[in-house]
Amino acid sequence: MDENEDLGYYVPASGTNVWLDAFVIPKNAPNKDAAYDFINFMTSFDNMLLNTEYVGYTAPRTDVINDVITNETYAEASYRMVVRTNDSIFRYNTDLKVKMAELWARVRATN
């Protein structure tokens, strides 16, 4: 959209999926302290601002969101996340994960 003003983000009336990215630390991570340091580094105001300006994703920090909108880096309508009535939110589901793994195994086995 930075390169073509005729592009935009469209959500159909039927709704869409809602997603987000996250930093996680596995239980068996060998260096949890470094992982926490990295997360703290990336989620500081300055680094999150740099990251969100570069990537274009909505930041999880309200002050970064407000800065990006106030400085007109991105238009509010295309940047601030809005969950609409018809949107779907999917949460982690262990039973579904097992079932999906079984189904993908069957798909791979047929090829």
ABEGO torsion letter per residue (X at the ends): XAABAABBBBBBAAEBBBBBBBBBBBAABABAAAAAAAAAAAABAAAAAAAAAAAGBBBABAAAAAAAAAAGABBAAAABBBBBAABBBBBBBAAAAAAAAAAAAAAAAAX
